[in-house]
Amino acid sequence: EIGNPGSDLGGFSTNVLQLFTAASWTPPDSKWRAAGSARMFRIGSESSGGSSSNTTVSLQGNTNYRASQNLNLSGSASLSGSPLGGIVMSASAPVM
């Protein structure tokens, strides 16, 4: 298993797993740039009273277009969710 192999605290144990990846795209001689990332995080615990766990997944991406030396157009979006918290989505598009 990737992550913390766990700790044993007198009948109580925890496990943590996190995976992360990121990428960027910059074509030669282009005004476009893009980047993105993905993350998965899981935490679980066990004791004599039972067990529980939660997993969260999040995705993020952004892009930029350099229209001129004085004007950049950019946009970003993110999506995250877990079985306990539902899904949250956000987006933005500032002009600089």
C-alpha positions as CSV (number, residue, x, y, z in Angstrom):
1,E,0.0,0.0,0.0
2,I,1.2,3.5,-0.9
3,G,1.2,6.0,2.0
4,N,1.6,5.6,5.7
5,P,1.6,2.0,6.7
6,G,-0.4,2.9,9.8
7,S,0.1,3.3,13.4
8,D,-1.2,1.1,16.2
9,L,-2.3,3.0,19.3
10,G,-3.5,0.3,21.7
11,G,-6.3,-1.1,19.5
12,F,-6.8,2.0,17.4
13,S,-5.1,2.2,14.0
14,T,-5.1,4.7,11.2
15,N,-4.1,4.5,7.5
16,V,-3.5,7.4,5.1
17,L,-3.2,7.2,1.3
18,Q,-2.5,10.1,-1.0
19,L,-1.9,10.1,-4.8
20,F,-1.1,13.3,-6.7
21,T,-0.2,14.1,-10.3
22,A,0.3,17.3,-12.3
23,A,0.9,18.1,-15.9
24,S,1.5,21.2,-18.0
25,W,1.2,21.9,-21.7
26,T,3.2,24.6,-23.5
27,P,3.3,24.1,-27.3
28,P,6.2,25.8,-29.1
29,D,5.5,29.2,-30.7
30,S,2.0,29.2,-29.3
31,K,0.1,31.8,-27.2
32,W,-1.7,29.0,-25.3
33,R,-0.6,27.5,-22.0
34,A,-2.4,24.9,-19.9
35,A,-1.9,23.0,-16.6
36,G,-3.8,20.6,-14.5
37,S,-3.6,18.3,-11.4
38,A,-5.4,15.5,-9.7
39,R,-5.3,14.4,-6.1
40,M,-6.9,11.5,-4.2
41,F,-6.7,11.4,-0.4
42,R,-8.1,8.6,1.7
43,I,-8.0,8.3,5.5
44,G,-9.3,5.4,7.6
45,S,-9.4,4.3,11.2
46,E,-10.2,1.1,13.0
47,S,-10.8,0.4,16.7
48,S,-12.6,-2.2,18.7
49,G,-15.8,-0.1,18.2
50,G,-15.7,-0.3,14.4
51,S,-14.1,1.4,11.5
52,S,-14.5,4.5,9.3
53,S,-12.9,5.9,6.2
54,N,-13.3,8.9,3.8
55,T,-12.0,9.4,0.3
56,T,-11.7,12.8,-1.4
57,V,-10.9,13.3,-5.1
58,S,-10.1,16.7,-6.6
59,L,-9.3,17.8,-10.1
60,Q,-8.0,21.3,-11.1
61,G,-7.2,22.8,-14.5
62,N,-6.3,26.2,-16.0
63,T,-5.5,27.7,-19.3
64,N,-4.0,31.0,-20.4
65,Y,-4.1,32.7,-23.8
66,R,-1.7,35.7,-24.3
67,A,-3.7,37.8,-26.7
68,S,-1.1,40.6,-26.7
69,Q,1.8,41.8,-24.6
70,N,-0.7,43.7,-22.4
71,L,-3.7,41.3,-22.5
72,N,-3.8,37.8,-21.0
73,L,-7.0,35.8,-21.0
74,S,-7.2,32.9,-18.4
75,G,-9.7,30.5,-17.1
76,S,-9.7,27.8,-14.4
77,A,-11.9,25.1,-13.1
78,S,-11.9,22.8,-10.2
79,L,-14.0,19.8,-9.1
80,S,-13.8,18.0,-5.8
81,G,-15.9,15.5,-4.0
82,S,-16.2,12.8,-1.4
83,P,-19.0,10.3,-0.5
84,L,-19.6,12.2,2.7
85,G,-19.4,15.8,1.4
86,G,-20.9,15.6,-2.1
87,I,-19.4,17.3,-5.1
88,V,-18.2,20.9,-5.3
89,M,-17.4,22.6,-8.6
90,S,-16.0,26.1,-9.2
91,A,-14.8,28.1,-12.2
92,S,-13.3,31.5,-12.8
93,A,-12.2,33.6,-15.8
94,P,-10.2,36.7,-14.9
95,V,-8.9,39.0,-17.6
96,M,-5.5,40.5,-17.0
